[in-house]
Amino acid sequence: MDNKKRKEEEKHYIDLYNSTNTNARGIAVDYFYFKHENYIKKLMGEFCPTYKVKYYDDLLSSGKVGIMEALQKFDPEKGRFTTWSKRYIIHEFLNFLCEIVFQCSVYYAKLQNKIRKVIKKLELEGIKYTFEDICEQTGLSKKIVKRELQMQDMVILSFEQDIQYIY
């Protein structure tokens, strides 16, 4: 399908989605779900391949929630729906994984990931690092770093000594 026809088709279904007729709105939602299901699956493979098999249905449902979120603000005159919806779909994947799989908020997951990356970087460089090094490199306070390390099942034996972990 060429760009002009695709744009016209998306515009038609967005008009249906924005109408007051609930049947027309349902037809538009079904169109976008069906038309973009393979796109959601592709994004699942790119952004959460480790969890794709175990949480396939949940991730697919999360992707459909992302489609719904994207529909609310999509303007077919400004671009393709796949481009517009990508960030919404990925955001819903992230929410699902953090809340259900990792059982923490997106905010805390990002903090923990930031700390893990710094620790891994320092270890790969062969640097014997301190607690303060982690604080400095992440830009986080001692209080936050301590809490997040404890959340990662790591115990800090001393603020002054090198970090030691007990798994």
N, C-alpha and C positions, 0 to 999 in steps of 0.2 A: 504494500500500500504506500502510495507516495505521501509526502508531507502534507500536501493540501487536503487530500481526502482524510487523512488521519486527523488533521486539525478540525475539519468540518465535523467529523464523527464525534470527536471529544467535545466540541462545542455543543453539538446536539444533546449529548448525554449530560453535560453540565447544566444545560438549560432545563432538562427534565429533573435533574437533581435539585435545582434551585426553585422548582415550581412548588405550588402549594398542594398539588395532587399527590397524595401518599402512594398511589399505585405507580405513577410516573417516577417518583423518587426511588421507589423500590426497584424498578426496572433499571434505572441509572446505576444504583449501587451494585446490582447483580452484574451489569455490564462491566463495571470497573473491577469487581472481584474476579470475574471470569477472565477478562482480558489481561489481567496483570498477575494472575496466580503463578504462572511460570517465572515471572520477574521476581516475585517474592521468594520462590524456591531458589532462584539464582543467587539472590542476596543472602539467603540462609547459608548457602554453600560458601560464599565469600567471607561473610562476617561471623559466622558461628558454626564452622564445619564440625568442631568437636561435639557439639550438642545437637546437631541436625538430626541424627538418627534417634537418639533417646527422647528428644522433645519435639519431634517433627510436627505433630498436630498442634501443639501449643505455640510453636514458633510461627506456623502458618496462620494460626488465629491472631497472633500478635501482629503479623504483617498485614492482616486484613483490618485490624484496628488502625494501623498506620495509614492504610488506604482511606479509611473513613476520616481520619484527621486531615489528610491531605486534600480530600474533596471539599472540605469546608472553605478552603482559601484558594483553590486552584483557579487560574485564569488561562484558558487555552490560547489566548492571544499572546501570552508571554512565554510560552514554551511547551514542551512535551510533558505529559503527566508522569512518565517514568522519572524524568529528571526532577520534577517537583516533589514527587512522593518518596523518593529514595531516603531523604533524611528523616521523614516521618516513620517509615518502615524500620529503619535501623534504630531509631530512638525507641520504638516499641520492643524490638528484639532486646535491646540493652535493658529496658525496664523489666522485661520478663526474666531475663537471666539473673539480674541483680536481686530482684525481689523473691523469686521462686527458687532458683537454683542456688545462688550464693547467700540468700536470705539477709541481704543488707540493701541499703538505698544506693542509688547510682552515685550519689555524693561520696559515700564511704568507700564504695568500690573503686572510685577514681583515686581517692587518697591512698588506699592500700596499693593500688597498681603503681602509683607514682613512687612510693617507698620501695616496692619490690624492684622496680627498674633501676633505681639508684644503687641499691644493694648489689644487684646483679652486675651493674657496670663497674662498681668498685672491686668486686670479686674477680671479674674478668681482667681488670687491670692489675690484679695482684696487690692491691692496696689494703693494708691492715687499717680498717676504718674504725672510727669512733661514733658514738651516738651523735655527737656534735656535727660530725661530717655529714651524716644523713640529714640532720636538721638544716645545715647550711646548703647542701645540694638540692634539697626539695623546697627550701624556703618556708618550711613548716615549723611551728613552735615545738619545743620539747614536749609539751603536754600532748599535742596532737600526735606526734611521732610515737611517743610511748603508748598511747591508747591504741593506735593502729597496729603497732607491733604486737601488742597483747591480743588484739583481735585476730591476728594471723597465727595465734598459738605460739607466739614467741615471748619469752620472758626476758626482761632486761634486768641484769643482775646489778648494774650500777650505772648511773649517769656519767660518772667520771671515767670508768674503765671502758675497754672495748666492749662492743655488744657481743654477748654470748647467748646462744639460743638453746633452749631445751625443747625438743620436739616430743 
